[in-house]
Amino acid sequence: MPQLAPINWLFLFIMFWLTVLTGAAMLWWSYKVKFYLSNKTKKMAPANISPLKSWRW
C-alpha cells in the first residue's frame, strides 16, 4: 500500500462511501413505486403533488 498522509486516507474513505451511498440512493429512487390517483375522467394523476404547486405566489 502506498504511504499517504492520514488526511488523504480520510478523504479517500469519505469519497468511497459517498460514491457507494449515491449509487444506492439512485438505485432506490429508480425502483420507488409511483402511486397514482384516478379521478372522474379516468385519467391517472400522480398522488404526490407538491403543495408548492397549489400555492398562490
LINRAPE-V970641 format. One record per pair of residues at least 24 apart in sequence whose C-alpha atoms are under 10 Angstrom apart, sorted by the first residue. I is the first residue (numbers start at 0). J is the second residue. If there is no record, write none. Layout:
i = (I:I)
j = (J:J)
This chain:
none
